[in-house]
């Protein structure tokens, strides 16, 4: 088992990240965050986003898997990426929009995801 997501700190605009079990909403690992950005609460709340998307895909009879989910806010990007090796676990990454490069961030998250195993 490897839950090291520390390389996500190198993404431009990085605010915080966590690895979350979507079945329980519990955080398995975290990096960054602050008193103003509660990663544990963010991970638990985004569990509902992943569950809702999976339910929508089931309702539409889509035989596919989530690669990633992007939520764009006024000042932030939020990326959610289920692990290919275990889709019940997802990475959640928050970035400052003004300094992040979304394409590079997605590549970095994908690279880190390939090194995580749960």
N, C-alpha and C positions, 0 to 999 in steps of 0.2 A: 504494500500500500504506500503510495506517494502522494501527499497533498501539498507539496511545495508550490505555491503560486507567487513566490517573491519576485520573479522576473517581471511580473505585471507592473511593478514599481517603475520600470524603465519606459513605460508608455507615456508619451507627451500628454500633459494635462491630467495625469493620474490623480484621482481623489481617493479611491479605495476599491477593494475587491474582496469577494468571499466565495467560498466553495460551499454549496448548499445541497442538502438532501431534500428533494422535492416531495418526498412522501411524508416527511415529518416537519419540514420547514426549519430544521436545525442546521446551524452553521458548522461546517467541518474544519474550515481554515479561513484565515482572513489576513489582509495586508492593508495598511493605511487606515483611512477613516479618521474621524476626530469626534470631539464632543458634539460638534454640529452635524456630523454625518454618522448616524448609528448603523453600522453594517449589519448587526444582528437583526435589527428591525427591517432593514432594507431586504435582506435575504429572505426573511419570513414573508414579507409582503410580496416579493416577486415570485415566491412559490405559487401564489394564486394566479399570477400572470401565466406561468408555465402550465398549470393545471387547466386554466381557461383555454389556452391555445390547443392543448391536447384534446380537450373536450370538443372544441370546434372542429378539429380535424376528424375526430371520430364521427361527429354528427354529419359531416360532409362526405363520410366514407373515403377519406383520403388515406391511402396506404403510403405514408411518407413519414419523415422524421424532421424535427426542428433542427436546422443548422445553427441559426442564431436569431435572436429577437432584438431589434433596435428600438429604443424609446428615445425620441428627441425632445428635450425640454428647451426652454428659452436659453438657458445657460449651460446645460449639461447634456451629455450623451450617456445612456445607460445601455450596456450590452449584456445580454443573457445568452449563454452558450451551454447547452447540455453536452455532457461528455459523450463522445461517440462510443466509447467502451462501456459506458453505463449511463444511459439517458435519464435515469432517476436522479442523477447528480448534475448540478449545473454550476457554471461560473457566472458570477455577476460582477460587472466592472462599471464603475462610475468615472466619468471623465469631464473635465472642464472643456466646454465646447470651443471657446476662443483659442485654446492652445493645442487641442487634439487634432490629429489627422485621422479621420474615421477609417479610411482604407488601411493605413498602417496599423491602427489599433486592432482592427479585426484580424489582420495577419498575426499580430503579436499574441492575441488571445488564442487563436487557433494553434499557434506553436506551443504555448504553455499548456493548453488543453491536451496536446498529444503526449506531454510528459507526466500528466496526472493519471493515477490509477487508484480506484477505490473499489 
